[in-house]
Amino acid sequence: NSLIIGTDHAATFINSVTASSLTSKSTSPVLLLDNSDTTIEDDDVIGEIKFQASSEGSGTLADDVVASIEAVAGANDFTSSANRTTLNFKVANNGAATTLLQLFGQGVLTMAGRFEASGTLTGTNFITSSDRRLKSEIKPIKEGLEVIKQFTSYNYIKGGEKESGFIAQEVQKVIP
């Protein structure tokens, strides 16, 4: 079942795909992908939006899907009362599109590759790595214990959990 919209804005319906008018309180257009399958199981694709540049020459990659967004049924059954889903975001890099970003129904976002942000990145709980393999030009701090003694350690509540540690702004004043 497919709905294909070409660059000429013509819509082609294949098999049982139909167009219908949707009632919405919003004045914005709505695209509804309604899967009529009544036996959706774990990992079934519920709906998918694909991006393709098939008119881009005749090379071996010309007919490949270059990006897609798919909604996938989550684990532990997919029913009218338990509809866990995952959104998979796929992009191509000289080949078939592969999943690089996943958004799970419980709010977890996973990503393959490198994350870059410009501006301020904020959050309530960051996990960082202090692995030696990720560092270069490692040199001991002379009188390191004296440096550490300048820090005040605290007990505090963060994210509803009791923790102990230092305040980053205070550490940064001692070790910029």
C-alpha positions in Angstrom: 0.0 0.0 0.0 1.5 3.3 -1.1 0.7 6.9 -1.7 3.4 8.5 -3.9 3.5 12.3 -4.3 5.8 13.3 -7.2 7.6 16.6 -7.9 4.6 17.4 -10.3 2.4 17.3 -7.1 0.5 14.4 -8.6 -0.6 11.8 -6.1 -0.5 8.1 -7.1 -2.4 5.6 -4.9 -1.3 2.0 -5.0 -3.5 -0.9 -3.7 -6.0 0.1 -0.9 -4.5 3.5 0.1 -7.2 6.1 0.0 -7.4 9.8 0.6 -10.0 11.1 3.0 -10.9 14.4 4.7 -9.9 14.6 8.3 -11.8 16.7 10.9 -9.3 18.6 13.0 -9.5 21.6 15.3 -6.3 22.8 13.7 -6.2 24.8 10.5 -2.9 23.0 9.6 -3.0 20.1 7.2 -2.9 16.6 8.7 -1.3 13.5 7.2 -2.7 10.4 8.9 -1.1 7.0 8.3 -3.8 4.6 9.5 -2.7 1.0 9.6 -5.7 -1.2 9.3 -3.8 -4.3 10.3 -5.6 -5.9 13.4 -2.7 -8.2 14.2 0.2 -5.9 14.8 3.0 -7.7 16.6 6.4 -6.8 18.1 8.7 -4.9 15.7 6.1 -4.6 12.9 6.4 -1.3 11.0 3.1 0.5 11.6 3.8 3.3 9.1 6.7 4.8 7.2 7.6 8.0 5.4 10.4 7.5 2.8 12.4 10.0 0.9 13.9 9.0 -2.5 15.6 10.8 -5.3 15.0 8.3 -8.1 15.3 11.0 -10.8 18.9 11.7 -9.8 20.7 10.0 -12.6 21.3 6.4 -13.3 24.0 5.4 -10.8 23.7 2.3 -8.6 22.4 4.4 -5.7 19.8 6.3 -7.8 16.8 4.2 -6.6 17.9 3.9 -3.0 15.8 5.4 -0.2 17.9 8.2 1.2 16.0 8.8 4.4 12.9 7.6 6.2 10.9 7.8 9.4 9.2 4.7 10.5 6.9 4.0 13.4 7.5 0.5 14.8 5.4 -1.5 17.3 7.2 -1.9 20.6 7.9 -5.0 22.6 5.4 -6.8 24.9 2.4 -6.8 22.6 0.9 -4.0 20.7 -2.8 -3.7 21.5 -5.5 -1.1 21.9 -4.5 -0.9 25.6 -0.7 -1.2 25.2 0.5 0.7 22.2 4.2 1.2 22.8 6.0 2.5 19.7 9.4 3.6 18.6 10.2 6.1 15.9 13.2 5.2 13.8 14.9 8.0 11.9 17.1 6.6 9.0 19.5 8.4 6.7 21.9 7.3 4.0 25.6 7.9 3.7 26.6 6.5 0.3 24.3 3.5 0.5 21.0 2.4 1.9 19.4 4.4 4.7 20.2 3.0 8.2 18.7 3.8 11.6 20.8 6.5 13.3 18.3 7.9 15.8 15.5 6.2 17.7 12.8 7.8 19.9 11.2 5.3 22.2 7.7 5.8 23.7 8.9 6.1 27.2 11.0 9.2 26.2 14.4 7.6 25.7 16.3 8.9 22.7 19.3 6.9 21.3 21.7 7.9 18.7 24.5 6.3 16.6 27.4 8.5 15.7 28.5 11.8 17.0 26.3 14.5 18.7 27.1 18.2 18.1 25.3 21.1 19.6 25.8 24.8 19.2 24.7 27.1 22.0 23.8 25.9 25.4 23.0 22.3 26.1 21.1 21.8 29.4 19.8 18.8 31.2 19.3 17.4 34.7 21.6 14.4 34.6 24.6 14.0 32.3 26.8 10.9 32.3 30.3 11.6 31.1 33.2 9.3 30.5 36.6 9.7 32.1 38.3 6.9 30.1 42.0 7.4 29.5 41.5 6.3 25.9 39.5 9.5 25.2 42.2 11.9 26.5 45.5 13.1 25.2 48.5 15.1 26.6 47.8 13.7 30.1 50.0 15.4 32.7 49.8 15.0 36.5 48.7 18.0 38.6 51.5 19.0 40.9 50.3 19.0 44.5 47.0 17.5 43.3 45.9 16.9 46.9 46.3 20.6 47.7 44.1 21.4 44.7 41.4 19.0 45.8 41.5 20.3 49.4 40.3 23.7 48.0 37.0 22.1 47.0 34.0 21.9 49.3 32.1 18.7 49.2 28.4 18.7 49.6 25.4 16.4 50.2 22.4 17.5 48.1 19.3 16.3 46.3 19.4 16.3 42.5 16.4 15.0 40.5 14.8 13.7 43.7 17.8 11.6 44.6 20.3 12.1 47.4 23.8 12.6 46.1 27.2 13.8 47.3 29.8 15.7 45.3 31.2 19.0 44.2 29.6 22.1 42.6 30.9 22.4 39.1 31.1 26.2 39.2 33.3 26.0 42.3 35.6 23.4 40.7 35.9 25.5 37.6 37.2 28.5 39.6 40.0 26.4 40.9 40.7 24.4 37.7 39.5 26.5 34.8 
